[in-house]
Amino acid sequence: MVIATAAPDFYASIIGQLLSFDEVIATRHAILPDGAISNRIEGENCYGGEKLARVESWLANQSLDRSQYHIICYSDHPSDAPMLDWADEGILVTENAKLKPLAQKHGWQIADFSATPPF
């Protein structure tokens, strides 16, 4: 299991470890000479098409043949359209009614994981 996120790697990697993910692909931030984390992004933000490019690069670096896997992508944002379209199953996790037509247009499934109070 892989997390691909635009979130900063310095905390996304910790979340990935705690949840037992195999890999975390995230936005990298520069490290200052004193060891502090800079607000400056190192390379590109892991967002949109860049996120898909990084996932494809990770697969290649692991010598994994994409055709040998059934890939499911979950996202809550339309910027992940490249990943959702590329996956064997794209699942838009949203309660936003405005995004439902987009999901239907692209053939993505819709999952609503919102919690409803019992009262």
C-alpha positions in Angstrom: 0.0 0.0 0.0 1.3 3.4 -1.0 0.3 6.9 0.2 0.7 9.5 -2.5 0.0 13.0 -1.1 0.8 16.6 -1.5 1.3 16.8 2.2 4.8 17.5 3.5 7.0 14.4 3.7 8.2 15.2 7.2 4.8 14.3 8.7 3.2 12.2 5.9 6.0 9.6 6.3 5.3 9.3 10.1 1.6 8.8 9.4 2.4 6.2 6.8 4.7 4.3 9.2 2.1 4.3 11.9 -0.5 3.0 9.5 1.9 0.3 8.1 2.0 1.6 4.6 4.8 0.2 2.4 5.7 3.6 1.0 4.9 7.3 1.3 5.3 9.6 -1.7 4.9 13.2 -0.6 6.0 16.8 -1.2 9.6 17.2 -0.1 10.8 20.2 1.7 14.4 21.6 1.8 16.4 21.1 4.9 18.4 24.1 6.1 22.0 23.9 7.1 21.0 23.9 10.8 18.8 20.9 10.2 15.5 22.8 10.4 12.8 22.1 7.8 12.4 24.9 5.3 9.1 26.0 3.9 10.7 25.8 0.4 9.6 22.8 -1.6 12.3 20.7 -3.0 11.4 19.9 -6.6 7.7 19.9 -7.5 4.7 19.7 -5.2 3.4 16.1 -5.2 0.1 17.3 -6.8 -2.0 16.5 -9.9 0.0 15.1 -12.7 3.2 15.2 -10.6 1.7 12.8 -8.1 1.0 10.3 -10.9 4.5 10.7 -12.3 6.0 10.0 -8.9 3.9 6.9 -8.4 4.9 5.6 -11.8 8.6 6.4 -11.0 8.3 4.6 -7.7 6.9 1.5 -9.5 9.7 1.6 -12.0 12.4 2.0 -9.3 10.9 -1.0 -7.5 10.9 -3.0 -10.8 7.2 -3.5 -10.4 5.2 -4.1 -13.6 2.0 -2.0 -13.4 0.1 -4.5 -15.5 0.6 -7.1 -12.8 -1.3 -5.2 -10.1 -4.9 -4.1 -9.6 -4.5 -0.5 -8.5 -7.2 1.3 -6.5 -6.9 5.0 -5.9 -8.8 6.9 -3.3 -9.0 10.6 -3.3 -11.1 13.5 -1.9 -10.0 16.1 -4.5 -10.5 16.6 -8.3 -6.8 17.5 -8.6 -6.1 13.8 -8.3 -8.0 13.1 -11.6 -4.8 11.9 -13.3 -4.3 9.2 -10.5 -8.0 8.3 -10.4 -8.1 7.9 -14.2 -4.9 5.9 -14.3 -6.0 3.5 -11.5 -7.9 0.3 -12.3 -10.5 1.7 -9.8 -10.8 5.4 -9.0 -12.8 6.1 -5.9 -13.7 9.7 -5.1 -14.3 10.0 -1.4 -16.6 12.9 -0.9 -19.9 14.2 0.3 -19.6 17.1 -2.0 -22.6 16.9 -4.4 -20.8 19.3 -6.9 -18.1 16.6 -7.5 -20.5 13.7 -8.1 -21.0 14.7 -11.8 -17.2 14.8 -12.3 -17.0 11.3 -10.8 -19.8 10.1 -13.1 -18.1 11.7 -16.2 -14.8 9.9 -15.5 -16.4 6.6 -14.3 -15.0 6.9 -10.8 -16.8 5.3 -7.9 -18.1 7.5 -5.1 -17.6 6.6 -1.5 -18.9 8.7 1.4 -17.1 8.0 4.6 -18.6 10.9 6.5 -19.8 10.2 10.0 -23.4 10.9 10.9 -24.2 11.5 14.6 -26.7 9.0 16.0 -28.9 11.8 17.3 
